[in-house]
Amino acid sequence: MTWKLLADAVLALHFAFVAFVTLGGLPVLRWPRLAWLHVPAVAWGAGISFVGAICPLTPLENALRHRAGESGYEGGFVEHYLLAVLYPDGLTREVQVGLGVAVLAVNLVAYGWLWRRSRRARSVR
């Protein structure tokens, strides 16, 4: 039971990390210092997508599931949990690159807005 709980905790952490990478630019608008954590997370998340690698949390979760007597899964976290719902045919290289581009685009918009806001604030002073 402990191994299953640990595997589920890694899964929850992985979901939280993917959400932070994807949408973390929005809380940065409110708390700009959060960018010190968010920018490296975006670089990691987009980089994993661009090079076609698997995040190290995926093999960790699979190893914990095997120890719990469960079967792991093939492929990566995004392919198994997210794309299985969105794209039933599975992860293609084009979709993977598209996800990386989407992550960058969403966050570039948020950071662009933050940059414009900070420039306006400086010009008012």
N, C-alpha and C positions, 0 to 999 in steps of 0.2 A: 504493500500500500504506500509506503514511503517513496518508492521509486516512481510510482504513478503520480503522486502529488508533486514531486520534483519535476517530472516531465511536464505536467500541467502548468507549473509555475514558469518553466522555461517558455512554454507556449504563450502564456499570458505576457511575459516580458517581451517576446518576439512581436506579438501583436501591438503592444504599446510602443515598441521601437519603430515599427513600420508606420504607425499612426503619427508618431512624433516626426519622423522623416518627411512624411507626406504633407502633414498639415501644421507642423511646428512653426512655420513662418507666421501663422496667425497669432499665437500667443507672444511671439517676439514683438509684434506691433504694440502690445501692452507692456511687456517686460523686455526691453531691448537687450539687457545683459544676458538673456537666455540665448542670444545668438552665439555666444561662445561655446555652447553645447550643441546648438542646432546646426551650425554650419559644418562642423566635422561629421555630424550624423548624416547630413544630406550628402556630403562627399562620399561617405562610406556606402550609403544606400544606392546612390546613383552609380557609383563605381562598381558595385557588385552586379548591378543590372547590365552595365555597359560591357564588362569583361565576361559575363556569363558564368560567374562563380556562384557558389552556394555559401550563404552566411554560416559562420561556425556554430550558431545556435541550433541549426537544423540537425547536424550530426549529434550534438549534445542531447537534444530532445529524443532522437531516435535511439541513442545508447541507453538513455534512462527508460524509455519504453520497453526496450529489449530486456533490461534488468527486471522490469515489472512483469515480464511474461507476455507483453503485448508485441504486436508486430509494428515495426516502424513503417516508413513510407519511402518511396523512391522520389528523386528529384528534390527540389527546394521547397522552402516554406511557402513562398508566394504561389508557386505552382500547385502545391497540395491543398492549401487552405483557401486561398483567395481566387486563383484562376479556375479552380474546379467549379466555383459558383459562377464566375463571370464568363469564362471561356471554357466550356466543357471539353473541347478538343485538346486542351493542354497548352503548355507554354512553348511558343515558337521563339526563335531568336528575334524576329521582328517585334513581337509583342513585348519581349523583355526589354529591348532598346526603347520601345515606345513608353514603357512604364518609367524607365530612367529619365526620358525627356519630360514626361508629365510631372515627375517629382521636381525636376529642375524648374520647369515653367511655373508651377504653382508657387514655389518658393521665391523665384525671381520677381514675381509680381508683388508678393508680400514685402520683400526687401526693397524693391523699387519704391513702393509706397512709403516705407519707413525712411528711406534716404530722402525722398522729396519732403516729407514732413519735417525731418531734422534740418534740412536746408532752409525751409520756410521759417522755422523757429529761430535759426541763427540770423536770418536777414531781418527779422522783426527786432531783435536785440540790437 
